[in-house]
Amino acid sequence: METSAFSLGNRRNEDIALDLMKFIAMTTNYGKIAGPGAGFQGTASVEKPEDFADHLLALYGKCRKAVDGK
C-alpha cells in the first residue's frame, strides 16, 4: 500500500485557500442575484459567466494571501 507524502493532518495551502473561498462564497451568497421582491429594490444586473469566474479567481487570490500570511 502506498503512503502519500502528506499525512491527514497536513494540507496544502492551496487546498485550505480553496475551502476558505468556498466558505466565503457560500455564506455570503457571493454571485447570487436576489429574486424579485416587494418594494423598490433597484435593478439587479446579470453577470456574465466570465466576469463571475474573474471575481472567484480574485477571491481565491485573496484567500491564498490570507493563508500564506502575506
RAUR-V228571 format. One record per helix or strand of 2 or more residues. SS is the DSSP state (@ for helix, = for strand). FROM is the first residue (numbers start at 1). TO is the last residue. If there is no record, write none. Layout:
[[SS;FROM;TO] [SS;FROM;TO]]
This chain:
[[@;13;27] [@;49;68]]
